């Protein structure tokens, strides 16, 4: 693909994301390369501390889960959204990527170097890039908070399928087809990483049709600090693996209807069903 085609896809990605993506290598306050993050644990310790202080009521394990989620979400978004929306994906390399940490405790931007943009028939290359970028991020964990290696990789798996299904639902596309693409990518990432990545997609009947909703493989632990007395599943996410499929049906359908309302208003984000 030409440089202009890559830039156009990045522009479209930015138009639908709360994060900001750019080409080249950014530097300055708050920016760190993947290689720096992997080699200097104090960076992740600092990011973990921000989440600990601002978001999770001082619970180290929940903060570690939140950090793994942040390190996964941008990577899934930048590779999955072009795949499900255009049938293409980026091939990125760890040496080229820099991330920006927002003072409120999340990855709000990433510069991607000079990524290749490949068609779906070259998806194994994109999967290898994901695995190579994810490995140093997810295996260089902070000093505090017990959230294991496999759980961190599970967050990536959940982000990949969640991004695929969420984009499809919110753009009126076939959520089953999108989950099929996400599952294919996930299988290839599993092969490239050597880490078993579990995935499961359930179909829910909604307004006379079926909607595909991925069920998470890893609990984000947010139930430990969140109260939802109005919910039949308390503080758990609707797609949490710790609750039964029977218990999740009502909350998932409620979340899907809320998502439909937000889509109609033009304010939906890829966080429904409610997380």
C-alpha angles and dihedrals in degrees: 000000000000123000089249091055091052091049091049092053091049089051092052090046090054092049091064101035137078087216125074122230127193141174124245123033119301123208138179138074113359095009122119132169121235088246092054091049091051095048101039112055091187089075094059090039089057093048091047090051092053091055090044092055101038109032120017109046094252097302111144098199093051090048090051090051090049091051092051088050092053093048089052104040099065092045092052092045097050094049104032103044095059088046097055095035101041108009092248135100139195123250106212131180128214092232090060102046127094125179131207120217116210117221089237090064112267142095102259100170143020133190113211105198111220104329124187116236110217136184121247092264088068094049093124088068091053090048092053089051091051091050093047093050094041097049098067092040099047098038096047093074126179120267093247131052126050107246111137134225096255091047090053091052088047089059088057092050091050091048092052095053093037092054092048095050095039094052092048095049093047094048099044094251130137105282092194092055091046091051088049090057091045091050091049090052091046092052090052092048088051090053092047096046100038088226120123108240113193120206137177132180124195128196119227124193111235128168094341096314141076126257124197115228122180115225112219121247095204131047114232090208093228090131087076092069104023127083121200105169090170091061126086088219096047112215097345122113115251092244097040115139090223095070127068124258089239092055094048099054097084096043092046092052091046089051092049091051090049089050090052090052092050091047089053089051092046094240104101122132129191094263101095138138083057114278 
